[in-house]
Amino acid sequence: MKYIIFEDFSGRPCPFIFPDKIRHEEMREQLPYSVVISAGYVDMIGGRLVCHGVAKELGTQAGPDDATMIAANFEPAEG
């Protein structure tokens, strides 16, 4: 899978995960956020998310905290 992490309208990171057959630049054109924080590929390896790679067309790459940030969206909500 591929991903892009945008800065949302309140300034927080907002990850989008999408299939490999969609180019990063195609997904970028479909979303309203103006700031791209990072982008690359995400895989599940040994039960953990691993982010890697480069999105040349966006001029960015996977960041060191991307997997943690994406995984946090799959944790149960408190309450």
C-alpha positions in Angstrom: 0.0 0.0 0.0 1.0 3.6 -0.4 0.4 6.5 1.9 0.5 10.3 2.2 0.5 12.2 5.4 -1.0 15.7 5.0 -1.4 18.5 7.5 -5.1 18.9 8.1 -6.9 22.2 8.4 -6.2 22.3 12.2 -2.5 21.7 11.7 -2.5 18.0 12.7 -1.1 15.1 10.7 -3.7 13.3 8.7 -2.6 10.0 7.0 -4.3 8.5 3.9 -3.6 4.9 2.8 -4.4 3.8 -0.7 -3.6 1.0 -3.2 -0.3 0.7 -5.0 -1.9 1.0 -8.4 -2.8 4.7 -7.6 0.1 7.1 -8.1 1.0 9.4 -5.2 0.4 12.4 -7.4 -3.1 11.1 -8.4 -4.1 10.8 -4.8 -2.6 14.2 -4.0 -4.8 15.8 -6.6 -8.0 14.3 -5.0 -7.5 15.6 -1.5 -8.1 19.2 -0.3 -5.1 19.5 2.1 -2.4 21.9 0.9 0.6 20.6 2.9 2.2 17.2 2.4 4.3 16.1 5.4 5.6 12.8 4.1 4.7 10.0 1.7 5.9 6.5 0.7 4.9 2.9 1.1 3.5 1.1 4.1 3.7 -2.7 4.7 2.8 -5.0 7.6 5.9 -6.9 8.5 6.0 -9.2 11.6 2.8 -7.7 12.9 4.1 -4.1 12.7 3.6 -1.3 10.2 6.8 -0.3 8.4 7.0 2.8 6.3 9.6 3.3 3.6 10.4 4.7 0.2 10.1 7.9 -1.7 7.3 9.8 -3.5 9.5 11.5 -6.1 6.5 13.3 -7.7 5.7 14.9 -4.4 9.3 15.7 -3.5 9.1 13.8 -0.2 9.8 10.5 1.5 8.8 8.2 4.4 9.5 9.8 7.7 10.9 8.1 10.8 7.6 8.4 12.8 5.1 7.7 10.0 4.4 4.1 11.0 3.7 5.1 14.6 1.4 7.9 13.5 -0.5 5.6 11.1 -0.8 2.8 13.6 -2.3 5.2 16.2 -5.3 5.5 13.9 -6.0 1.8 14.3 -6.0 1.7 18.1 -9.3 1.6 20.0 -10.6 5.0 21.0 -10.7 5.8 24.7 -14.0 6.2 26.4 
